[in-house]
Each structure stands twice: as C-alpha cells, then as structure tokens.
Amino acid sequence: MLKQVYYFANLPYSTRETIHYKFISENYEKGAKIFEQGQECKSMYFIVSGKIELVIEKENKDHVLDILPPGTVIGAYSLINENPFKFTAKAHSNLHLLLLSWDDIIDIADNDTDLHNAIEDATEYIFNNEVPICDYNAI
C-alpha cells in the first residue's frame, strides 16, 4: 500500500517496513463520518475494505464528489503541511482503514535519511505545485 504514495514508492524495504508498524487500524459503520471539510489533515488514510464517499456541502445539501474503493490513499499531500480537507469523508459501507499519522512519519524520518529526503522532495513539490484539491490516489 505504501508504494501508492509517490514519495514512499522508492524508499528501501526496511524503511517501508518501519512505517508499516505505525499503521493504526480503524473500523467505521456505514454512514459514519471519517473527517470533515475544513478539518486539518494529520493522518493519511488507506482504505483496506469498504468504500468512502467524498461529500461537499452546499446550501445545506450533500453533493457526492466521488466514491473511493479499497486501495485508495487519502491525504498524502495534505498531510505534509497539514492542509484542511476540501471535502467530508463518510463511510459508504462498513469500512476498514489504516491510518498513518504525520507525527509517526516525522519520528521515523528523524532517524532515517531516505525518508527525510523523500519528505523534503515532496514538500518542495507541494511548494511548487500546491496541494491538489482532490488529494487522493485511487487504484
């Protein structure tokens, strides 16, 4: 799953393995909110099973932007500078997620030059190109 995040893709296996140990498993029932529009991104979300519905509220109505399948990663760009989410995420079905917090990534990067350099490169990319409005990567 980590290889789907472009700045993790070329990290050594040992670094990716260390990151894997930091995943937090969470389960949600259909209809539950995962995060809200405007909330600061502090974790990356990996969909293991189930689906997430991305919603934007306008004039007190929910408008579905997309429905994301298993294998999708949300927040890989927003996480780096803790940008607020541009949409709300709800469980479209019963859902199993793996979360990876920014704090855990930074803790690992403090002792891992490869990860530190990957984050530096990703930060520069974001600085030059901005965070995408729809910050997710579906398979």
Long-range contacts (C-beta under 8 A, 24 or more apart in sequence): 1-46, 1-71, 1-73, 1-98, 4-71, 4-73, 4-137, 4-139, 5-44, 5-73, 5-76, 5-137, 6-76, 6-122, 7-76, 7-118, 7-119, 7-121, 7-122, 7-125, 8-118, 10-118, 11-114, 11-115, 11-118, 12-114, 15-108, 15-112, 15-114, 15-115, 18-108, 18-112, 19-100, 19-104, 19-105, 19-108, 19-115, 22-100, 22-101, 22-104, 22-105, 22-108, 23-98, 23-99, 23-100, 24-98, 24-99, 24-100, 24-101, 25-96, 25-97, 25-98, 25-99, 26-96, 26-97, 26-98, 26-99, 27-94, 27-95, 27-96, 27-97, 28-91, 28-94, 28-95, 28-97, 29-91, 29-94, 29-95, 30-91, 30-92, 30-93, 30-94, 30-95, 31-90, 31-91, 32-90, 32-91, 32-95, 33-88, 33-89, 33-90, 34-89, 34-90, 34-91, 34-95, 34-97, 35-85, 35-88, 35-89, 36-85, 36-88, 37-84, 37-85, 37-86, 37-87, 37-88, 38-84, 38-85, 39-84, 39-85, 40-82, 40-83, 40-84, 41-75, 41-78, 41-79, 41-82, 41-83, 41-84, 41-85, 41-135, 42-79, 42-82, 42-101, 42-102, 42-103, 43-75, 43-79, 43-99, 43-100, 43-101, 43-102, 44-73, 44-74, 44-75, 44-76, 44-79, 44-99, 44-100, 45-73, 45-74, 45-75, 45-89, 45-97, 45-98, 45-99, 46-72, 46-73, 46-97, 46-98, 46-99, 46-100, 47-71, 47-72, 47-73, 47-74, 47-95, 47-96, 47-97, 48-96, 48-97, 48-98, 49-94, 49-95, 49-96, 50-91, 50-92, 50-93, 50-94, 50-95, 50-96, 51-91, 51-92, 51-93, 51-95, 52-89, 52-90, 52-91, 52-92, 52-95, 53-89, 53-90, 53-91, 53-92, 54-87, 54-88, 54-89, 54-134, 54-136, 55-87, 55-88, 55-89, 55-90, 56-86, 56-87, 56-88, 57-88, 62-88, 65-134, 66-134, 66-136, 67-92, 68-136, 68-138, 69-138, 69-139, 70-139, 71-138, 71-139, 72-136, 72-137, 72-138, 72-139, 73-136, 73-137, 74-135, 74-136, 75-135, 75-136, 76-135, 76-137, 77-122, 77-126, 77-131, 77-132, 77-135, 78-131, 78-135, 79-105, 80-119, 80-122, 80-123, 80-126, 81-123, 81-126, 81-131, 83-131, 83-135, 85-135, 86-133, 86-134, 86-135, 87-134
